[in-house]
Amino acid sequence: MRQSAYPGGMLAAFVIAPASAAALAVLGLIGHLYITDPAAADVPLADYASMAVSVWISALMFAYPAAIALFAPLWLILRGLRLWGGFTALVAGGAAGLVAMLAYLYRIYGGDLETQLTGGVPLGELPLADSLFSLALPLIGVVSGAVGGLIFTSLERAGR
């Protein structure tokens, strides 16, 4: 069997996948900020590069603990149930991404997280379209975590 030139195995998967998911989440955060904040839209995207690096490093502080405390056990449980490998990675990665994003947002907003995300209106009182838009940041966490889970699975399989 031919050895791949790309890194593979469990260790590479646990190092690369959370970092990739965090980078994707940071790109989503910057894109969300760029679209929703009129003042941010006036700033050229190139100026966001230094901010992206510092936010990515902060995001790593949440991505790796979520990968160890939530993704790994959930992935092992779902894998033990003999579910399709890609599905287990999507579910476990999405859950870990959501928890990591909520922890990150809680760090920024504190106990005022819901009102900050919804613009001061209780979530139950928002129309459906507005409530989905206010949940964009947690959804960015879910999507980036799910992609990170798929990256994890592909790297873990490459090491076999």
NUKE-380762 format. One record per residue: x, y, z of N, C-alpha, C, O in turn. Coordinates in nm, 4 decimals, always signed. Each point is the difference from the previous one (the first is absolute). Layout:
residues N
      n.c1      n.c2      n.c3     ca.c1     ca.c2     ca.c3      c.c1      c.c2      c.c3      o.c1      o.c2      o.c3
         X         Y         Z         X         Y         Z         X         Y         Z         X         Y         Z
...
This chain:
residues 160
      n.c1      n.c2      n.c3     ca.c1     ca.c2     ca.c3      c.c1      c.c2      c.c3      o.c1      o.c2      o.c3
   +0.0841   -0.1181   +0.0000   -0.0841   +0.1181   +0.0000   +0.0881   +0.1238   +0.0000   +0.0995   +0.0059   +0.0722
   -0.1350   +0.0903   -0.1509   +0.0770   +0.1230   -0.0144   -0.0282   +0.0948   +0.1159   -0.1157   +0.0205   +0.0367
   +0.2216   +0.0378   +0.0215   -0.0129   +0.0936   +0.1111   -0.0341   +0.1387   -0.0545   +0.0637   +0.0476   -0.0940
   -0.1632   +0.0160   +0.1526   -0.0430   +0.1326   -0.0430   +0.1019   +0.1057   +0.0431   +0.0640   -0.0129   +0.1044
   -0.0501   +0.1160   -0.1850   +0.0902   +0.1101   +0.0335   -0.0636   +0.0947   +0.1010   +0.0690   +0.0832   +0.0590
   -0.1982   -0.0951   -0.0390   -0.0709   +0.0856   +0.0945   +0.0042   -0.0619   +0.1395   +0.0070   -0.1220   +0.0144
   -0.0112   +0.2072   +0.0881   -0.0010   -0.0567   +0.1355   -0.1297   -0.0743   +0.0248   -0.1055   +0.0368   -0.0518
   +0.1147   -0.1402   +0.1302   -0.1188   -0.0771   +0.0314   +0.0132   -0.0627   +0.1362   +0.1060   +0.0054   +0.0625
   -0.2125   -0.0640   -0.0175   +0.0004   -0.0641   +0.1299   -0.0760   +0.0820   +0.1018   -0.0412   +0.1133   -0.0249
   +0.0244   -0.1745   +0.1398   -0.0804   +0.0615   +0.1050   +0.0624   +0.1303   +0.0501   -0.0714   +0.0984   +0.0191
   +0.2017   -0.0958   +0.0023   +0.0638   +0.1204   +0.0516   -0.0133   +0.1159   -0.0989   -0.0359   +0.1113   +0.0385
   +0.0648   -0.1377   -0.1645   -0.0142   +0.1050   -0.1015   -0.1440   +0.0480   -0.0085   -0.0253   +0.1191   -0.0177
   -0.0682   -0.2111   +0.0304   -0.1409   +0.0370   -0.0062   -0.0381   +0.0909   +0.1162   -0.0720   +0.0981   -0.0188
   +0.1202   -0.1303   +0.1393   -0.0324   +0.0825   +0.1165   +0.0729   +0.1340   -0.0003   -0.0426   +0.0929   +0.0687
   +0.1496   -0.0811   -0.1433   +0.0715   +0.1281   -0.0090   -0.0572   +0.0871   -0.1109   -0.0249   +0.1188   +0.0206
   +0.0043   -0.1766   -0.1365   -0.0368   +0.0771   -0.1187   -0.1490   +0.0326   -0.0053   -0.0365   +0.1126   -0.0339
   -0.0499   -0.2075   +0.0664   -0.1444   +0.0212   -0.0158   -0.0537   +0.1139   +0.0866   -0.0724   +0.0844   -0.0527
   +0.1036   -0.0768   +0.1831   -0.0519   +0.1137   +0.0782   +0.0561   +0.1343   -0.0463   -0.0703   +0.1010   +0.0021
   +0.1961   -0.1000   -0.0435   +0.0589   +0.1249   -0.0499   -0.0678   +0.0434   -0.1293   -0.0236   +0.1190   -0.0212
   -0.0075   -0.2151   -0.0652   -0.0694   +0.0321   -0.1248   -0.1423   +0.0475   +0.0268   -0.0467   +0.0957   -0.0618
   -0.0221   -0.1625   +0.1538   -0.1359   +0.0411   +0.0346   -0.0008   +0.1393   +0.0613   -0.0886   +0.0804   -0.0289
   +0.1873   -0.0517   +0.1136   +0.0091   +0.1336   +0.0603   +0.0261   +0.1056   -0.1068   -0.0571   +0.1089   +0.0054
   +0.1430   -0.1403   -0.1023   +0.0267   +0.0953   -0.1082   -0.1255   +0.0253   -0.0823   -0.0275   +0.1137   -0.0382
   -0.0481   -0.2181   +0.0110   -0.1252   +0.0160   -0.0747   -0.1005   +0.0824   +0.0797   -0.0715   +0.0827   -0.0566
   +0.0659   -0.1051   +0.1879   -0.0903   +0.0786   +0.0842   +0.0400   +0.1467   +0.0015   -0.0863   +0.0878   -0.0025
   +0.2159   -0.0604   +0.0067   +0.0469   +0.1395   -0.0018   -0.0372   +0.0659   -0.1323   -0.0434   +0.1151   -0.0018
   +0.0601   -0.1869   -0.1082   -0.0417   +0.0562   -0.1293   -0.1500   +0.0275   -0.0008   -0.0444   +0.1012   -0.0542
   -0.0333   -0.1906   +0.1139   -0.1439   +0.0223   +0.0103   -0.0333   +0.1193   +0.0865   -0.0887   +0.0784   -0.0338
   +0.1590   -0.0632   +0.1459   -0.0221   +0.1156   +0.0874   +0.0323   +0.1310   -0.0720   -0.0751   +0.0971   +0.0090
   +0.1865   -0.0958   -0.0798   +0.0385   +0.1214   -0.0720   -0.0994   +0.0285   -0.1122   -0.0379   +0.1150   -0.0219
   -0.0041   -0.2191   -0.0488   -0.1006   +0.0195   -0.1044   -0.1308   +0.0519   +0.0561   -0.0623   +0.0885   -0.0586
   +0.0203   -0.1429   +0.1721   -0.1229   +0.0463   +0.0654   +0.0138   +0.1458   +0.0423   -0.0910   +0.0800   -0.0217
   +0.2033   -0.0457   +0.0813   +0.0245   +0.1381   +0.0407   +0.0000   +0.0936   -0.1205   -0.0573   +0.1089   +0.0042
   +0.1220   -0.1528   -0.1104   +0.0098   +0.0812   -0.1217   -0.1367   +0.0249   -0.0627   -0.0261   +0.1079   -0.0532
   -0.0605   -0.2078   +0.0598   -0.1326   +0.0127   -0.0612   -0.0960   +0.0794   +0.0878   -0.0794   +0.0787   -0.0515
   +0.0854   -0.0978   +0.1833   -0.1017   +0.0564   +0.0878   +0.0336   +0.1367   +0.0569   -0.0913   +0.0740   +0.0368
   +0.2174   -0.0380   -0.0281   +0.0384   +0.1270   +0.0617   +0.0377   +0.1007   -0.1089   +0.0986   -0.0206   -0.0707
   -0.1752   +0.1292   +0.0561   +0.0310   +0.0973   -0.1047   +0.1403   +0.0610   +0.0148   +0.0666   +0.0259   -0.1002
   -0.0221   -0.0031   +0.2223   +0.1338   +0.0565   +0.0195   +0.1077   -0.1001   -0.0391   +0.1047   +0.0386   -0.0521
   -0.1292   -0.1659   +0.0768   +0.0973   -0.1031   -0.0358   +0.0090   -0.0174   -0.1508   +0.1048   -0.0375   -0.0525
   -0.2135   +0.0645   -0.0163   +0.0010   -0.0137   -0.1458   +0.0872   +0.1057   -0.0664   +0.0419   -0.0177   -0.1143
   -0.0143   +0.1268   +0.1839   +0.0857   +0.1033   -0.0561   +0.1487   -0.0341   +0.0096   +0.0826   +0.0613   -0.0677
   -0.0496   -0.1570   +0.1500   +0.1394   -0.0416   +0.0186   +0.0336   -0.1030   -0.1071   -0.0754   -0.0954   -0.0190
   +0.1872   +0.1127   -0.0512   +0.0388   -0.1006   -0.1005   +0.0253   -0.1354   +0.0659   +0.0483   -0.0076   +0.1129
   -0.0813   -0.0972   -0.1845   +0.0173   -0.1346   +0.0543   +0.1450   -0.0302   +0.0365   +0.0255   -0.0764   +0.0931
   +0.0685   +0.1346   -0.1641   +0.1416   -0.0244   +0.0292   +0.0374   +0.0464   +0.1410   +0.0907   -0.0562   +0.0615
   -0.1589   +0.1568   -0.0109   +0.0290   +0.0499   +0.1351   -0.0458   -0.0977   +0.1085   +0.0391   +0.0131   +0.1160
   -0.1200   -0.1087   -0.1529   -0.0470   -0.0980   +0.0965   +0.1020   -0.1113   +0.0242   -0.0206   -0.0827   +0.0888
   +0.1294   +0.0785   -0.1650   +0.0962   -0.1099   +0.0104   +0.0625   -0.0096   +0.1386   +0.0050   -0.1088   +0.0574
   +0.0424   +0.2188   -0.0030   +0.0623   -0.0067   +0.1324   -0.1027   -0.0320   +0.1078   +0.0295   -0.0709   +0.0961
   -0.1500   +0.1237   -0.1129   -0.1054   -0.0317   +0.0953   -0.0355   -0.1479   -0.0088   -0.0263   -0.0637   +0.1020
   +0.0254   +0.0092   -0.2222   -0.0363   -0.1402   -0.0182   +0.0977   -0.0921   +0.0722   -0.0406   -0.1012   +0.0572
   +0.1680   +0.1354   -0.0595   +0.0994   -0.0844   +0.0669   -0.0227   -0.0002   +0.1508   +0.0027   -0.1061   +0.0624
   -0.0247   +0.2226   -0.0034   -0.0199   +0.0043   +0.1451   -0.1314   -0.0663   +0.0401   -0.0064   -0.0655   +0.1041
   -0.0971   +0.0810   -0.1838   -0.1274   -0.0655   +0.0299   +0.0149   -0.1514   -0.0167   -0.0588   -0.0767   +0.0763
   +0.1369   +0.0332   -0.1755   +0.0223   -0.1425   -0.0222   +0.0721   -0.0613   +0.1194   -0.0344   -0.1098   +0.0437
   +0.1340   +0.1798   +0.0091   +0.0715   -0.0508   +0.1177   -0.0956   -0.0088   +0.1190   +0.0051   -0.0961   +0.0768
   -0.0913   +0.1952   -0.0614   -0.1009   -0.0070   +0.1062   -0.0964   -0.1156   -0.0240   -0.0401   -0.0687   +0.0939
   +0.0038   +0.0477   -0.2186   -0.0935   -0.1086   -0.0326   +0.0626   -0.1365   +0.0285   -0.0710   -0.0944   +0.0345
   +0.2015   +0.0832   -0.0485   +0.0669   -0.1266   +0.0297   -0.0157   -0.0379   +0.1472   -0.0041   -0.1181   +0.0346
   -0.0045   +0.2193   +0.0511   -0.0181   -0.0268   +0.1434   -0.1346   -0.0655   +0.0279   -0.0190   -0.0580   +0.1069
   -0.0733   +0.0662   -0.1995   -0.1309   -0.0626   +0.0160   -0.0130   -0.1245   -0.0881   -0.0720   -0.0935   +0.0350
   +0.1409   +0.0923   -0.1482   -0.0121   -0.1119   -0.0932   +0.0640   -0.1276   +0.0551   -0.0594   -0.1074   -0.0084
   +0.1789   +0.1184   +0.0642   +0.0662   -0.1203   +0.0493   -0.0689   -0.0610   +0.1217   -0.0170   -0.1219   +0.0039
   -0.0235   +0.2008   +0.0954   -0.0758   -0.0626   +0.1103   -0.1312   -0.0634   -0.0472   -0.0383   -0.1061   +0.0494
   -0.0306   +0.1696   -0.1442   -0.1246   -0.0580   -0.0522   +0.0292   -0.1296   -0.0751   -0.0790   -0.0943   +0.0053
   +0.1926   +0.0897   -0.0753   +0.0367   -0.1222   -0.0719   +0.0282   -0.1145   +0.0967   -0.0369   -0.1145   -0.0259
   +0.1015   +0.1458   +0.1360   +0.0357   -0.1050   +0.0959   -0.1190   -0.0390   +0.0882   -0.0263   -0.1184   +0.0209
   -0.0446   +0.2182   +0.0300   -0.1066   -0.0275   +0.0972   -0.1314   -0.0431   -0.0639   -0.0768   -0.0734   +0.0621
   +0.0491   +0.1171   -0.1847   -0.1298   -0.0305   -0.0599   +0.0121   -0.0814   -0.1284   -0.0661   -0.1028   -0.0144
   +0.1499   +0.1477   -0.0790   +0.0081   -0.0677   -0.1291   +0.0472   -0.1440   +0.0152   -0.0649   -0.0924   -0.0491
   +0.1776   +0.0732   +0.1167   +0.0588   -0.1340   +0.0080   -0.0942   -0.1015   +0.0651   -0.0215   -0.1069   -0.0571
   -0.0360   +0.1366   +0.1752   -0.0914   -0.1002   +0.0570   -0.1240   -0.0242   -0.0859   -0.0422   -0.1144   -0.0169
   -0.0166   +0.2213   -0.0375   -0.1194   -0.0158   -0.0828   +0.0328   -0.0772   -0.1273   -0.0775   -0.0857   -0.0424
   +0.1905   +0.1151   -0.0179   +0.0425   -0.0700   -0.1216   +0.0218   -0.1486   +0.0299   -0.0408   -0.0859   -0.0782
   +0.1048   +0.0561   +0.1906   +0.0243   -0.1401   +0.0363   -0.1313   -0.0738   +0.0283   -0.0157   -0.1158   -0.0390
   -0.0775   +0.1819   +0.1060   -0.1297   -0.0625   +0.0284   -0.0755   -0.0269   -0.1293   -0.0503   -0.1104   -0.0210
   +0.0423   +0.2105   -0.0656   -0.0724   -0.0183   -0.1259   +0.0697   -0.1024   -0.0896   -0.0650   -0.0782   -0.0693
   +0.1960   +0.0800   +0.0721   +0.0762   -0.0976   -0.0791   -0.0235   -0.1407   +0.0552   -0.0093   -0.0960   -0.0764
   -0.0003   +0.0840   +0.2085   -0.0290   -0.1288   +0.0617   -0.1380   -0.0524   -0.0361   -0.0229   -0.1209   +0.0019
   -0.0690   +0.2105   -0.0346   -0.1336   -0.0404   -0.0445   -0.0012   -0.0422   -0.1460   -0.1041   -0.0359   -0.0549
   +0.2218   +0.0408   -0.0071   +0.0187   -0.0412   -0.1399   -0.0776   +0.0878   -0.0982   -0.0485   -0.0475   -0.1027
   +0.0377   +0.1754   +0.1358   -0.0614   +0.0924   -0.0942   +0.1025   +0.0339   -0.1079   +0.1203   -0.0182   +0.0184
   -0.1699   +0.0673   -0.1296   +0.0873   +0.0360   -0.1104   +0.1027   +0.1026   +0.0478   -0.0366   +0.0970   +0.0663
   +0.1641   -0.1168   -0.0986   +0.1097   +0.0811   +0.0510   -0.0140   +0.1487   -0.0253   +0.0266   +0.0807   +0.0891
   -0.0677   -0.0435   -0.2080   -0.0173   +0.1417   -0.0301   -0.1111   +0.0632   +0.0818   +0.0093   +0.1164   +0.0389
   -0.1140   -0.1926   -0.0129   -0.1117   +0.0511   +0.0788   +0.0428   +0.0224   +0.1445   -0.0358   +0.1013   +0.0601
   +0.1111   -0.1937   -0.0044   +0.0465   +0.0160   +0.1378   +0.0892   +0.1222   +0.0127   -0.0054   +0.0716   +0.1000
   +0.0866   -0.0480   -0.2004   +0.0879   +0.1167   +0.0024   -0.0805   +0.1290   -0.0116   +0.0315   +0.0989   +0.0663
   -0.1342   -0.0991   -0.1494   -0.0852   +0.1184   -0.0139   -0.0719   +0.0327   +0.1303   -0.0011   +0.1150   +0.0439
   -0.0589   -0.2164   +0.0175   -0.0762   +0.0221   +0.1227   +0.0925   +0.0415   +0.1143   -0.0254   +0.0997   +0.0676
   +0.1317   -0.1754   -0.0463   +0.0922   +0.0310   +0.1097   +0.0696   +0.1332   -0.0232   +0.0158   +0.0782   +0.0938
   +0.0260   -0.0510   -0.2171   +0.0646   +0.1267   -0.0308   -0.0944   +0.1182   +0.0128   +0.0378   +0.1054   +0.0513
   -0.1606   -0.1230   -0.0979   -0.0986   +0.1076   +0.0131   -0.0304   +0.0323   +0.1454   -0.0123   +0.1170   +0.0365
   +0.0001   -0.2196   +0.0465   -0.0256   +0.0218   +0.1432   +0.1186   +0.0700   +0.0653   -0.0178   +0.0942   +0.0772
   +0.1382   -0.1399   -0.1080   +0.1198   +0.0631   +0.0573   +0.0152   +0.1437   -0.0490   +0.0381   +0.0880   +0.0772
   -0.0675   -0.0636   -0.2043   +0.0074   +0.1359   -0.0540   -0.1005   +0.0931   +0.0650   +0.0310   +0.1158   +0.0282
   -0.1518   -0.1662   -0.0043   -0.1021   +0.0811   +0.0655   +0.0416   +0.0353   +0.1425   -0.0117   +0.1153   +0.0416
   +0.0596   -0.2132   +0.0321   +0.0416   +0.0249   +0.1380   +0.1188   +0.0960   +0.0037   +0.0039   +0.0907   +0.0831
   +0.0926   -0.1104   -0.1725   +0.1166   +0.0887   -0.0036   -0.0412   +0.1432   -0.0345   +0.0497   +0.0950   +0.0604
   -0.1403   -0.0791   -0.1572   -0.0445   +0.1338   -0.0382   -0.0787   +0.0657   +0.1124   +0.0187   +0.1185   +0.0276
   -0.1065   -0.1940   +0.0372   -0.0765   +0.0571   +0.1110   +0.0911   +0.0391   +0.1160   -0.0221   +0.1026   +0.0644
   +0.1240   -0.1832   -0.0375   +0.0956   +0.0352   +0.1060   +0.0777   +0.1257   -0.0376   +0.0260   +0.0854   +0.0849
   +0.0108   -0.0744   -0.2123   +0.0716   +0.1185   -0.0473   -0.0884   +0.1242   +0.0097   +0.0444   +0.1047   +0.0469
   -0.1682   -0.1164   -0.0909   -0.0926   +0.1131   +0.0064   -0.0332   +0.0357   +0.1442   -0.0161   +0.1176   +0.0327
   +0.0057   -0.2183   +0.0538   -0.0257   +0.0270   +0.1408   +0.1181   +0.0754   +0.0615   -0.0188   +0.0855   +0.0865
   +0.1390   -0.1172   -0.1308   +0.1184   +0.0721   +0.0479   -0.0065   +0.1470   -0.0396   +0.0392   +0.0878   +0.0769
   -0.0887   -0.0622   -0.1965   -0.0090   +0.1376   -0.0494   -0.1162   +0.0752   +0.0645   +0.0174   +0.1119   +0.0483
   -0.1360   -0.1733   -0.0476   -0.1212   +0.0694   +0.0429   -0.0410   -0.0286   +0.1444   -0.0799   +0.0747   +0.0566
   +0.1315   -0.1782   +0.0027   -0.0383   -0.0355   +0.1365   -0.1435   -0.0494   +0.0055   -0.0494   -0.0624   -0.0939
   -0.0158   +0.0908   +0.2037   -0.1372   -0.0448   +0.0200   -0.1010   +0.0677   -0.0907   -0.1166   -0.0392   -0.0032
   +0.1600   +0.1404   -0.0706   -0.0868   +0.0759   -0.0893   +0.0020   -0.0569   -0.1421   -0.0315   +0.0707   -0.0956
   +0.0682   -0.1979   +0.0819   +0.0203   -0.0599   -0.1315   -0.1256   +0.0029   -0.0861   +0.0063   +0.0408   -0.1160
   -0.1193   -0.0829   +0.1697   -0.1221   -0.0061   -0.0807   -0.0414   +0.1383   -0.0501   -0.0348   +0.0154   -0.1171
   +0.0382   +0.0841   +0.2040   -0.0423   +0.1334   -0.0433   +0.0992   +0.0605   -0.0986   -0.0396   +0.0789   -0.0858
   +0.1663   -0.1136   +0.0960   +0.0976   +0.0497   -0.0967   -0.0225   -0.0629   -0.1382   +0.0107   +0.0673   -0.1025
   -0.0417   -0.1958   +0.1018   -0.0227   -0.0674   -0.1278   -0.1300   +0.0437   -0.0659   -0.0091   +0.0051   -0.1227
   -0.0919   +0.0266   +0.2040   -0.1312   +0.0332   -0.0550   -0.0276   +0.1489   -0.0068   -0.1092   +0.0405   -0.0397
   +0.2052   +0.0412   +0.0774   -0.0208   +0.1442   -0.0047   -0.0895   +0.0520   +0.1099   -0.0644   +0.1034   -0.0176
   +0.0582   -0.1713   +0.1297   -0.0788   +0.0452   +0.1141   -0.1417   -0.0524   +0.0046   -0.0713   +0.0241   +0.0973
   +0.0291   -0.0948   -0.1996   -0.1354   -0.0562   -0.0039   +0.0083   -0.1458   +0.0434   +0.0878   -0.0723   -0.0469
   -0.1767   +0.0270   +0.1351   +0.0017   -0.1420   +0.0367   -0.0159   -0.0882   -0.1237   -0.0775   +0.0313   -0.0904
   +0.1515   -0.1410   +0.0877   +0.0024   -0.0871   -0.1173   -0.1385   -0.0495   -0.0384   -0.0308   -0.0115   -0.1187
   -0.0529   -0.0177   +0.2170   -0.1348   -0.0495   -0.0276   -0.0914   +0.1023   -0.0643   -0.1017   -0.0372   -0.0585
   +0.1347   +0.1645   +0.0675   -0.0843   +0.1050   -0.0565   +0.0425   +0.0428   -0.1402   -0.0686   +0.0806   -0.0628
   +0.1789   -0.1324   +0.0134   +0.0475   +0.0362   -0.1332   -0.0741   -0.0784   -0.1078   -0.0360   -0.1158   +0.0212
   +0.0131   +0.1785   -0.1370   -0.0530   -0.0772   -0.1131   +0.1028   -0.1054   -0.0420   +0.1186   +0.0132   +0.0302
   -0.1634   -0.1159   -0.0984   +0.0861   -0.1127   -0.0351   +0.1248   +0.0437   -0.0753   +0.1100   -0.0449   +0.0324
   -0.1247   +0.1311   -0.1316   +0.1161   +0.0426   -0.0786   +0.1017   +0.0735   +0.0866   +0.1205   -0.0212   -0.0132
   -0.1691   +0.1073   +0.1013   +0.0909   +0.0733   +0.0885   +0.0655   -0.0916   +0.1019   +0.1166   +0.0186   +0.0348
   -0.1915   -0.1182   +0.0135   +0.0590   -0.0908   +0.0981   +0.1088   -0.0849   -0.0641   +0.1020   -0.0275   +0.0633
   -0.1218   -0.0140   -0.1866   +0.1049   -0.0758   -0.0693   +0.1227   +0.0862   -0.0237   +0.1130   -0.0473   +0.0127
   -0.1345   +0.1732   -0.0472   +0.1122   +0.0906   -0.0226   +0.0749   +0.0280   +0.1300   +0.1223   +0.0136   -0.0004
   -0.1951   -0.0051   +0.1111   +0.0660   +0.0258   +0.1275   +0.0771   -0.1221   +0.0480   +0.0910   +0.0124   +0.0820
   -0.1261   -0.1286   -0.1316   +0.0718   -0.1217   +0.0358   +0.1112   -0.0338   -0.0994   +0.0513   -0.1119   -0.0009
   -0.0148   +0.2087   -0.0820   +0.1028   -0.0240   -0.1012   +0.1339   -0.0374   +0.0624   +0.0684   -0.0886   -0.0512
   -0.0296   +0.1534   +0.1594   +0.1294   -0.0302   +0.0606   +0.0047   -0.1423   +0.0574   +0.0979   -0.0704   -0.0242
   -0.1984   +0.0256   +0.0984   +0.0032   -0.1416   +0.0413   -0.0036   -0.0960   -0.1189   +0.0635   -0.1055   +0.0036
   -0.1374   +0.1414   -0.1087   -0.0031   -0.0856   -0.1191   +0.1359   -0.0054   -0.0691   +0.0373   -0.1033   -0.0555
   +0.0367   +0.2137   +0.0587   +0.1364   +0.0003   -0.0529   +0.0846   -0.1001   +0.0794   +0.0818   -0.0719   -0.0573
   -0.1020   +0.0678   +0.1885   +0.0712   -0.0975   +0.0828   -0.0351   -0.1428   -0.0367   +0.0882   -0.0856   -0.0072
   -0.2162   +0.0587   -0.0162   -0.0431   -0.1352   -0.0374   +0.0625   -0.0412   -0.1323   +0.0537   -0.1101   -0.0117
   -0.0603   +0.1974   -0.0877   +0.0520   -0.0329   -0.1330   +0.1517   -0.0179   +0.0036   +0.0524   -0.0958   -0.0569
   +0.0177   +0.1865   +0.1229   +0.1456   -0.0125   +0.0046   +0.0412   -0.1245   +0.0785   +0.0973   -0.0661   -0.0363
   -0.1701   +0.0332   +0.1435   +0.0284   -0.1224   +0.0734   -0.0264   -0.1245   -0.0824   +0.0762   -0.0965   +0.0064
   -0.1840   +0.0980   -0.0840   -0.0308   -0.1142   -0.0860   +0.1083   -0.0196   -0.1061   +0.0407   -0.1129   -0.0275
   +0.0052   +0.2218   -0.0312   +0.1087   -0.0094   -0.0982   +0.1272   -0.0503   +0.0689   +0.0729   -0.0821   -0.0556
   -0.0469   +0.1319   +0.1768   +0.1142   -0.0499   +0.0759   -0.0113   -0.1486   +0.0285   +0.1001   -0.0716   -0.0027
   -0.2212   +0.0245   +0.0300   -0.0217   -0.1431   +0.0205   +0.0305   -0.0810   -0.1242   +0.0579   -0.1083   +0.0087
   -0.0963   +0.1601   -0.1240   +0.0313   -0.0699   -0.1252   +0.1504   -0.0001   -0.0266   +0.0548   -0.0989   -0.0487
   +0.0114   +0.2100   +0.0807   +0.1463   +0.0047   -0.0138   +0.0634   -0.1021   +0.0940   +0.0934   -0.0708   -0.0377
   -0.1448   +0.0638   +0.1598   +0.0505   -0.0977   +0.0965   -0.0114   -0.1416   -0.0553   +0.0966   -0.0763   +0.0029
   -0.2139   +0.0416   -0.0528   -0.0222   -0.1355   -0.0512   +0.0920   -0.0307   -0.1163   +0.0561   -0.1093   -0.0077
   -0.0398   +0.2050   -0.0834   +0.0864   -0.0277   -0.1157   +0.1447   -0.0159   +0.0426   +0.0707   -0.0844   -0.0551
   -0.0245   +0.1626   +0.1511   +0.1384   -0.0153   +0.0480   +0.0172   -0.1282   +0.0817   +0.1031   -0.0667   -0.0089
   -0.2020   +0.0339   +0.0862   +0.0078   -0.1221   +0.0813   +0.0027   -0.1225   -0.0899   +0.0723   -0.0956   +0.0279
   -0.1487   +0.0972   -0.1334   -0.0010   -0.1137   -0.0948   +0.1304   -0.0073   -0.0774   +0.0467   -0.1092   -0.0325
   +0.0122   +0.2236   +0.0028   +0.1254   +0.0007   -0.0756   +0.1138   -0.0633   +0.0799   +0.0974   -0.0479   -0.0580
   -0.1093   +0.0476   +0.1893   +0.1033   -0.0588   +0.0834   -0.0106   -0.1505   +0.0144   +0.0905   -0.0633   +0.0545
   -0.1993   +0.0047   -0.1024   -0.0168   -0.1458   +0.0117   +0.0785   -0.0725   -0.1051   -0.0025   -0.1230   -0.0050
